[in-house]
Amino acid sequence: HPGPRSSSPQTARSSSPQAARPSSPQAGEKRPRSPSQNSDDLRSTQSPRVGTSSNRLRAKDLDDETREYANCAIDIFRCDVAAVEGFPDLSKGTEMVKDAWKATCEDLGKRVLSPSIAKMILNRAAQTRGELKTKTRPFTEALFDSGNNKKTLAANRAKAEFLKDGFRFAFACAQDTEMKTGLYKAAIIQKVANAMWFANSRDEGPSHPEVFNPFPIKALALVLTAIENTIDEYMTGMRIDIPFTAAEYRPVYESHVKSLLLFAENGAKYQLMEKILTRIHKVGRFHSGAQPLVSATKPTISQEVLDAALAEYEAGGDDSDEDDD
């Protein structure tokens, strides 16, 4: 993924903050690619297969060069699902695929994007959301009691309704009290972000600070949507799987995006949203075990010494280039 981002909440391509990914890296730099992406990433995708009766593309059908391009584009696309659009429709998803492929070609050289590879990349949107839900569920389950007796079911129903009321689940101090404080500071938010993007030093968060530092505001919306989906599964008291589909949860996601933008706007004077997003990245990076980011490397020689050396040279005090007698 390309180039540096500012430390403030970013603006998405055309419409929302923090979603935009610059089109190219800094001069002289290669777009970084996550080392966590490998050929295994291609196995669960569904795409037309070349020259087989099943008409499905498999990882072993790709030559090494094609696999490298596909993995690079998938890496970029997955980051864009977090930072640009969590529930892209076909039109937006196709645009994101083309952007990811274009960025890949900037690194690896021009190559035609085939329909089968494009579909493979596009399928990653649903796969990424599914992965997020899977990694969210254990943290949500911890909020509820196990068992199927009437008392437990009633308690779980009440808890689910309580957490959903006024987005109480997004507050730091609201899960077991009527008091709501610490909006967007609930511990579950950081836990989900850690599990999804900062599981280890090779994960997407540490590998792509240009995307995840600060944490994308739309990624936060996606986390909140996944938490809400897994809470919805307890609305009957017993967990019942509710598919994390675009049809059902895109409106929920968009509502969270809208609320986050409003919060960012209202708290702009104190940079409240920026501080929350910066902290999610900082804690996540620490959790991953990756080295802290260094904002600037200090020179080994002070500027004062360099200035003095230059002044000496300009005054004619350096004759090191003259021939010795």
N, C-alpha and C positions, 0 to 999 in steps of 0.2 A: 504494500500500500504506500501511497505516495505521501509526500511532503509534510512539513510541520503544521501543527494546528496552534491556534492561539489558546491561552489558558482560560478564556472565557467560554461560556456556552456557545456552541457554534450554530451556524445556520445551515439548514438542509438545502439540498439542491432545490432551489426555487421557492421553498415554502416554510421550512421549519428549522429551528436552531440545531446546531451540532450534528446535523446529518450529513453535511457535505463532505466529500472526500476530494481533495485537490486532484486535478486531472493528471498531474505529473509530479515526480519527486524533485528535490532540489537539484540544481545543476551539478553534474558530476556524480550524482548518487543513483544507485539502483533502487527500484521499488522493493522494499523488504517483503519476503514471503515467509509465512509461518512454517517452521520445520515440522509442525505436527501434522501437516497434510501429506498423505501418502496414497499409494494405490488402493489401500483398503477403503478410502473415502468414496471410491467409485462403485463399490459393489452393491450398495443399496439403491442406487438410482435406477430409474426406469426410462429407457431411451431406445429408439429403434436400433436393432442390431443389424450389422452389415452381413449379408450373405448367409443367413441362417433361417431355418424354418420358423423358429420362435420369434423372429423379428425383434429381438432384444439385444441391446449393447451390453457387453460385460467387460470387466476390467482387462481380461486377457485378450480382448479384441483390439485393444489400443497398443500401438507401438510406443516405444519409450518416449519419443519426442512428443507425440500427441498426449500422452499421459502427463508429461511435464506441463504442457500448456493447460490441460484440463484442470490439474491440481492447483496451478497458480490462479486461474480464473475462479475456481470454486472458493479458494481462500479469500479472494477479494470480494466475491459475491456474498459469502457468509458474513463478512464484516459489514457489508452494506445492508444486509437484512437487519443487523443490529442498529446501525447508525443512520440509515437513509429511510427505509420503509420495512416494517416488520410483517405486514400483510399485503404485499404488492399484488395488484390484479394482473391480468395477463399483459396488458399494455405496459404498465410500470415495470413488471418483472422482466419483460423482454428488453426494455430500455436499460435496466440494471445489468442484465446479462451482457449486452453489447458494450456497456461501459467497462465491465470487468474484463471482457475480452480485449478491448482496446488498451486498457492498462497493462494487460499481460503482454500484448504485442510490443508495447513500449520497452518492456524488459527483454523479451526473448526474440523479437523480430516479427515481422508481419507474417500472418498466417490466416487463411480463410476459416471462418467459424462455420462448421457444418451444422445442419439442423439437429442431428443426433446429439452432438456435444452441447449445443445450445439448450436442448431439452434437459440434458443431464444436469447442467448448471442450474436451470430454472427450478428443477425439482428440489434443489437444496433449500429453498425457502421453507417449504413444508417440513422438510427433514430437520432444519434448524429449530423451528418452533416445537417440533415433537421432542427433540433433544432437550430443549429448555424446560418443557413440561415435565419430562422424566426426572430432570435434576432438581426441579422445584418441589415435586410431590413429597419427598421424605421430610422436608422442612415444614410443609403444611400439615402432614400427618402428625407431626409432633405436637401440634396445637390441639388435637382432638383425642378423645378416649377410645380405646379399642373395646370391642364387645358388641353384642346385639340385643342386650336386654332393654326393656322399655326405658329405664332410668338413663342408661348410657345414650340411647338414641335421642331421647328428649334433650339431654345435655348437649349433644353434638349439634342438633338442630338449632338450639338457642345460641350456641357458640358461633355457628356459621352466620346466622342472622346478625349477631352482635358485631362480628368482624366486618361484615359487608355494610353495615349501617354507617353512612358517611365516610366510607373508605377507611374505617377504623384500623384495618390491617396495615395501613401505610404509616401509622404513627408509632413512635418509639415507645410511648407509655400509654397504650390504649387497649391492649389485648385482654386485660383482666381488671380494668377499672373504667369508670365513667369519664375519667379525665383524659383528654386528648392533647398530647404535647409531642413535639418532635416530628412534625410532618415530613414524610419521606426519609425518616431516619430509623425505621423499624429494622431490627436486627435481621429479619428474614430477607430483606432486600440485599444486604451485603452478602449473606450466605449464598443466595442464589447466584449473584454476580460472580462470587468466588468459584462456585462449582461449574458455572457455564463457561466463563472466559478466563479465569485465573487459577485453574486447577494445578498447574505446574508452570515452570519457567519457560516451557515451549508452547504454552497455550496462546490463544489469539490475543488476549489482553496484553501480556508482556511482550509478545512478538510485534504488536502493532500499536505502539504508543501514539503514533500519529492519528489513530482512530479512537483509542480508548483513554487518552489523557487530554482533557478530563473525560470521564465516562460519558458516552453519548446520551443525550436527553431522551432520544427515542429508544435506546436500549433500556433505559429505566422504565419507560412506558411499557415496553415489551415484558419486562420482569413483573411489573405490577399486574399486567393482564394475565400472565401465567399463574401468578399467585391467586388472582381472583378466580380463574378457572378451577384450580385445585380446591379452593374453598367451596365453590359451587357444587363440587362433587359430594359434599357433606350436608347439603341442604335437606336431605331426607333423614339425616341422622347416621346413616350407614353410607360409606363411600361407594358411589356408583360412578363408573367411568363416564365422563362427558367429553366427547371429542373436542380438541382444541382447533376448531375449524375457522376458516376466514369468514364464512357466512355468519357464524354466531359471535365471534370475538373480534372481528375487525372494528365494529362500532365501539366496543369496550376499549380497545387499544386507542382509537382516535379520541375517545373521551379523556383517556389518561394523558395523551399528548397535549390536548387542549388545556387541561388543568395544570400540567407542568409548565406550559408556556405562560399561563396566567400567573402562576406562582413566581416564575422567573421575572416576569415584568413587574409584579407588585413588590418583589423583594430586591429589585435591581440596586436600590440605594445601598443595601448592605451585602450585595453579592451572595444572597442566600443560596440560590440554586447552584451557582458556580462553586461555592464551598462544599455543597453536598456532593456534586459530581466529581470534584477533585479528590474528595476524601474516599469515595467509592473506588476510584482508580488507585489511590495511594495504598489503601488497606488491601485491595485486591492484589496489587503487585507484591506487597510484602507477603501475603498469604501464598503466592505462587513460588516464592523463593528466588525470584529474579533479583538481580542487582538493582539498587535504586537508580533512578534516572539522574544524570548529572546535567544541570542546566547549562553550565559553561565550564570548560577546562581552564584552570588558572595557569598562566604562563610560568615557566620555571624562573624567568628573569623578570624583575619588576619593570614597569613602564618607565620609571625614573632612570634606571640603569640604561635602558635602551636609548632614552632621550639624550643622556649624557654622552653615550658612545657616538651617537649621530652628530652631536654638537662638536665633539672632538675631531671627528673626521672632516666636518665642514670647515673647521678652523685650521686644517692642514696638519693636525697633530698625528696623523696615521700615515707612516711612510713604509708600511709593510710590503707594498707592491714594488718599492724601488729595489734595484739590484744591489747586492752587497758588494763592497769593494774587496 
